[in-house]
Amino acid sequence: MKLNNFVYKLLQFYCSGLLCGYILYVNLFLLFFSDKYN
């Protein structure tokens, strides 16, 4: 049970980290294109 909880927390942290990285990447991409086309 303790191992399962640890794996779940690790997976949750990893997924939230991926999501944050994806959001950051999209924001930089949009910033680059808005700067390029303005």
N, C-alpha and C positions, 0 to 999 in steps of 0.2 A: 504493500500500500504506500509506504514512504517513497519507494523507488518510482512508482507510478506518478505520484504527486510531483516529484523532482523532474521527471521527464516532461510532464505537462507544463510545469513552470518554464522549463528550458525552451520548449517548443513555442510557448506563448511569447517569451522574450525574443526568440529568433524571428518569429513572424512579425512582431511589432517593429523589430529592427529593420526587417526587409521593407515593411510598409513605409517607415520613416525615410529610408534610403530612396525608395521609389518616388515618394512625394517631393523630396529634395531634388532628385534628378529631373522630374517634370517641371518644377519651378525654375531651375537653372535653364532648362531647354526653352521654356516660354520666355524667360527673361532675355535669352540670347536672340530669339527670333523677333521679339518686340523691339529690341535695340537695333536689329539689323534692318527691319522694315519701316522704321520711323524716321 
